C-alpha cells in the first residue's frame, strides 16, 4: 500500500529541512552525531562531528540510477511489451513517486490511456497517471488518448508563440552538466557461441509521427540507438536516423544516417549517409575528410559535378581540385588519377590500381608509357591521338593514320607538309637554328634563313632558285695554225682539222674525234662560265674559244651536215709569251641558255695570226640546270 497524504507531506517537510547550505561548516557549527549537507566549491559533502572530530563524505552524482528502491528513476517501454511480458488493466495501480514493489500487479496486455509502464527490477507493472511531475512542475497526460496533449500553443516569456507543445528538461544547478534522458534495453546476451544473437539489438528509439490528409497517423521518422556488437571484450554501438520514404503503405522507414563504432579499431567511428545509390547528400559548407579518402559505392558510375545554374545567361561555377599545400621549401602534393586494368589473377580478385595521370607540384603532367591521349571518342577508342609508340618516341595519329614521329634525334613526317606563306622570315634570329618558310609571292616560293639572318631562295616558280650545277672539260692541242678560220676543238688533233670561215658551216668529219667537242646536257639550263688553261708553241697570238648550241631539229636522227648552230658565248685568250695562262669568264654572251639535250659545241679561232702557232688547251664549260 502506498504512503498516505500526511506521510508524503511529512516526508517532503523533512527533505526541505535537509536542504544543503552553502560553504564548509566549522566544528562549532556542528552538533555531535548530527549529519548535515553542505554545497561546497568542491561539490556536495556530508559532514558529521563525532567525539569532537569532524568527518566528511563526498556525494557523487548518480548519472543513470536504476533498480528497486530508487524512486527517482523508472524505465518506460514503447507501445509493446518486451518478450515474455505484457500490459493490461491494473485493479489497484501503484502511484507515481513511489518505487514499484514486487506486490505491484503485473500487466497482461497493452497499457491503457494514461498508463505508464514501470519496471521494478523483476516485472513490468503499470500505473495510471494524470500528470508527470518533476519538482513542483507538471505536464498533463491526456486521458482521452495516448501521449502528451495541449489545448493551445505554449508561449515564451516574451510572448512569442512556440511551434507546439514543449517539453523541457532544465538543470538549475550551477554546474557543467545538462539533463540526461536514458533509454535502456536490459536484455543481456550470453557469452560464447550464441553471443552474436544479441548483436544489433536496439537500446531504444524516439519516434516521430504525424497525421496524413486522410486522417491516418503514420510514423515519419525516428532515432534509434543500439548495438553493432554486444560482446563483452569488444563492444560497438550505433545510432541511426530513420525516415519514411515514398511508400504508400506508410511503413517503409529507411536509415538515412548511421553513426557506428568499428570492430577491431579503437576510437574509430564510421558514418553512413543516405540509403539509396541515387540519394542526394547536400553539404552547404566545406566537407573535410579526416583520413583523406573519399570512397563511392559500387551501384553505378560516380560523378563529381557542379550543380547547373538557372536563369538567363547565368555562367556556371568553377570546379577546383586542390592538392595539399606545403610550407616553406616543402613541395605541394600531386594530383593523381588511378585506374585498374584487367589482371591475370582470379576471376574474383580485385585488380590493382595504377597511376595513369599525375599533375605534380610544378604543374607537370605525366602519363604512363605507351598510353594514348585521345582527342575524340569518350573513354578512348577514337582515331586521333598522341602516343608513345616506343621508348623516347612520340607519334601523332589522325584519322587512324600515323603522320608524324619524333625522337630525340629526328622527326619523321609521313604526309605532305603545308606551310602558310608570309611576307618574310620570323623575327629575331636564334643561334644554331635556321628557318624554312614560304614567301607570299605569286606564285609563292620556298626560302631558307640561316641563324645570321641571311635569306636564300630555294624555289623560283616551277624550278629551283638554287639550281644544280654542271661542268664539261676537254683537253687537247692544235698544230701549226696560221689562219683565222673556225675549227672543232678535240683531244685528238694532231694534223689538219675541219675548219670553216663561218661557224654555221661546221660539219662533223668522218673521224669520230670531232665528237670530243660536243656536250649534251640532260635538261635545260644556262652556261655560266668558260675556263681556259693555255700554252702556245710558236707564234703568240690571241685565241678565241667560242661555244655554239646546235639548232634543234624535230627529229634528232636527221640532223644533217653542216650543223646549224647559234653562238652562245666566247672567251678571248690573250697570250704574249709561251708561258702557261689561266683565264675564265666571258668576253661576250649573246645567248647563254640551252634546252634539254641540246648539244653544246666548242670551237677555237685565231682573230689574227703572225705565223704558225701550236696551242695546248684545257677548256672547261660550267653552268646550271633549271631543275
BAZAVO-148800 format. One record per residue (C-alpha): residue in one letter; x, y, z. Coordinates in steps of 0.05 Angstrom, whole numbers, plus 5000, padded with zeros to 4 digits. Example, Ala and Ser with C-alpha at 12.3 -4.5 7.8 and 13.67 -1.06 7.14 Angstrom:
REM BAZAVO-148800
A524649105156
S527349795143
***
This chain:
REM BAZAVO-148800
X500050005000
X502650704983
X504251275031
X498551695057
X497952435041
X500252615112
X506252145106
X508252455040
X507553165067
X511852975128
X517052665082
X517053295040
X518053745100
X523753325125
X527053365058
X526454115059
X529854145127
X535653735098
X536854215040
X544454355038
X547255015059
X552955365023
X560155325047
X564454875091
X562054835164
X566554955224
X566854475284
X563054965327
X557254975277
X556254225280
X552453835334
X555253185360
X552552605319
X548153035273
X549552975197
X548953595154
X549453705078
X553754265050
X554454524979
X561854704974
X566154944916
X568854234911
X561953904908
X556553634954
X559053355021
X556153035085
X559253295150
X558552975220
X562153125286
X564052515328
X567852595394
X569653295374
X572653085307
X569453295241
X568552765188
X566252875116
X563952445057
X563552654984
X556852524950
X557752314876
X552252454826
X548951804801
X548151924726
X543751324710
X540351084774
X536850414768
X533449864808
X528249744860
X528250214919
X530250824878
X524151264870
X527651754824
X528151334760
X523450884721
X524050514655
X518850704604
X517150204548
X514550324478
X507750134452
X509049384461
X511948994519
X518548614518
X518447874501
X515047474556
X511448064587
X505048454574
X500949044596
X493849074617
X488749374666
X491249434737
X485849364792
X489849714845
X495450104809
X501550384846
X502651134849
X507951564815
X513451784862
X513451124899
X518250574880
X514849974847
X514649364890
X514148614880
X506948654903
X505149124846
X500648764795
X504048504732
X500948764668
X497948264619
X496348694558
X497949364525
X497349974571
X491050384571
X490351134563
X494551494615
X498250864636
X505850894643
X509250214648
X514750154701
X519949634718
X521149414789
X527349004775
X523448364764
X516948504728
X513549034686
X507849394722
X503149964704
X500950604739
X495251044717
X497051784719
X494052444700
X500652824702
X508152754703
X511653134757
X518753404762
X519753814825
X514054294831
X512354284756
X507753824719
X505953614648
X498753394635
X497552704606
X491152664566
X486552104589
X482852114524
X488751874484
X495951674487
X501752164493
X502052894515
X496753384495
X495754144498
X489454544484
X493355154459
X500255354437
X505255504491
X508756174493
X515656404515
X516656924569
X516857474516
X510057264489
X512756934426
X508856314406
X512555664406
X511355184348
X507454694392
X507354354459
X514154394490
X517453904539
X523554194573
X528653874620
X532654404656
X538754374701
X538154944752
X544554744789
X550655174775
X554954634743
X557154394674
X552253814669
X545853804629
X539653374635
X540052644613
X534752204582
X536551474584
X533350914543
X535750224562
X534549514538
X536449034594
X536648404552
X543548104565
X546747654514
X550347024536
X557846954526
X560246424478
X557846164411
X550946484418
X553547184432
X552347414360
X544847304371
X544547954410
X548548374362
X544548944330
X539748964390
X536149634397
X537250014462
X531450484448
X528050944398
X524951624395
X519451604343
X516152184306
X509152104279
X504252544241
X497252524213
X496352464138
X491052824098
X486552214102
X486852234178
X491551644185
X497151714237
X503751464209
X510951464231
X515051984194
X521851884225
X525551604286
X532151604322
X534550924346
X540750724386
X543450024398
X548949524388
X553149334329
X556948834370
X554948644442
X560848214461
X563948374529
X571048414503
X569348844443
X563049274441
X560849744386
X554650154386
X550850554335
X545551084328
X541051134267
X536551674239
X530651364202
X525651704156
X519651464117
X520951414042
X515951493985
X511850884003
X504250814000
X504050314057
X506950844104
X511050304139
X517550344100
X522750724140
X530050734119
X536450924154
X538751584126
X544551694175
X548351174214
X553851324265
X557150684289
X563350414322
X568049974281
X570149274301
X577549184315
X579249924311
X579850334374
X576851044373
X574250964302
X567151164286
X564151084216
X558451504189
X553951244134
X549951774098
X543851644053
X540750974036
X539750913961
X545250953908
X541451533876
X540751913942
X542952633944
X547152904002
X547953654004
X553553984043
X552354724049
X559454894072
X566154534069
X566853774074
X573253574109
X575852854104
X579952644164
X583552064131
X584052394063
X579751874027
X573051933993
X570151253972
X563951173929
X559250593922
X559050033870
X551850103846
X553350573787
X558651033758
X560451613804
X560852343787
X563652983816
X560053563786
X557554263798
X550054383802
X547454713738
X545555443742
X538655713728
X536156363699
X538156723635
X545456723612
X548056523681
X555256293679
X556955623712
X561355573773
X568555323771
X570454633797
X577254653832
X581354053852
X586854283900
X592753863921
X595853933991
X599954554004
X606954514034
X610355034076
X616955384064
X621354954019
X616554364024
X613454183957
X606054133947
X602453483936
X600953153869
X594153043838
X593952313818
X588951953774
X588851193780
X585250633744
X585349873747
X586949483684
X584748763673
X589348293711
X591447573702
X589247383772
X583047013794
X576047193770
X574247503837
X580947823852
X580748583856
X585248873802
X590649343829
X590350093817
X595850413775
X597651153768
X595551343698
X595852103701
X599652543751
X599853303758
X605753453803
X607154063847
X610654413789
X604554333744
X607953803701
X603253273674
X605652563665
X602451933637
X604551203637
X608850973579
X605450723516
X599051083535
X594851483486
X592052183494
X585652183452
X582352793422
X575952443400
X571551893428
X569351873501
X573451373541
X578551263486
X577550853425
X578051443378
X582751503319
X586252173333
X591352163390
X598452283414
X602151663438
X608951403458
X609950843407
X616650623437
X621750873488
X623051613475
X619051603411
X612752033405
X607651963348
X601852373324
X595952003293
X589952303258
X584251913228
X587751263246
X593951443205
X600551593238
X603252233205
X608952483249
X614152133292
X619052493336
X625152213373
X630952523410
X634952563344
X629952653288
X622952803264
X619652373210
X613952683171
X609752163134
X605052623095
X605853253052
X607353883093
X603554533082
X606955183104
X602955823109
X606056373066
X608457013098
X611957663079
X618757483109
X622657073158
X620657033231
X623057583280
X629757523316
X634757013292
X636756463341
X643856193341
X644155473318
X637255493286
X635055623214
X628255793186
X624555453129
X618855883105
X614556063044
X614656763016
X607957052996
X609757202924
X605556972864
X606756412859
X609656332929
X616656062937
X620555672988
X626056043026
X631255893079
X634156383130
X640456203169
X641856393241
X645457033218
X639357283181
X641857113110
X636056923064
X636656403010
X631156282959
X630155542945
X624855552891
X623256022835
X616455882806
X616755192775
X624255092784
X629555132837
X632355812853
X638755482876
X639955082812
X644254462805
X650954592772
X654454222715
X661254252681
X664553962619
X672053932606
X676353762546
X683853802535
X687953762471
X692254162422
X692254442352
X698554432308
X701354982263
X695255432259
X696556032215
X689556252192
X683356572223
X678256022210
X673855652260
X675654952279
X672754392321
X676954302384
X678153592404
X683153202445
X686052812386
X688253342336
X695053222310
X694753492239
X689453802195
X682653952226
X675854122197
X675754872190
X670855372161
X670356112151
X663556152188
X661655702246
X654855542217
X658455152162
X661954672211
X660653942196
X662853312232
X668652982198
X668652252183
X673352172242
X669952052309
X674952522341
X670653122322
X665452882372
X670053062431
X667853792427
X660453652440
X656953672509
X649753422513
X646053692575
X640853262610
X635953832619
X635154562604
X639955052636
X644855622629
X652255692610
X655456092666
X662956062654
X668555862606
X675255702639
X681555612597
X688555372613
X693155532554
X700355492529
X702555652458
X708555402419
X710755842362
X707256492345
X704056822406
X697257052380
X690557132415
X686056522415
X678456562416
X674655982448
X667356012428
X661355582447
X655555452400
X649055092412
X646454642358
X639754862329
X634754332350
X631153922296
X624553572303
X627952912291
X634952832320
X636252252274
X636552732213
X640853302237
X644653342172
X651253672158
X653654212162
X650654322231
X646154922243
X648355272306
X647655922345
X653256282381
X652556272457
X658856602485
X666256642475
X672556802513
X678757102481
X685456872510
X690957392503
X697857092502
X704457452495
X709356922517
X709756172516
X708256142590
X702155792618
X695956242622
X689356152660
X683156522641
X675756492657
X669356882645
X666157142583
X668457652532
X661557652500
X654957292517
X649857332460
X645656752488
X647456312548
X641155882556
X640055202525
X634654672521
X634653972547
X639053512505
X641354092460
X648753952444
X653854502461
X659754542412
X666754812428
X670755162374
X677255552371
X679356122325
X685256592317
X682757302307
X689457442272
X695857062261
X703157242257
X705556552238
X704955822257
X702455702327
X701055052364
X696555182424
X695654682481
X688854792514
X684654542573
X677654812566
X672154752618
X664954972610
X660755102673
X653355232681
X646955082719
X640854662705
X633954952713
X631654382759
***
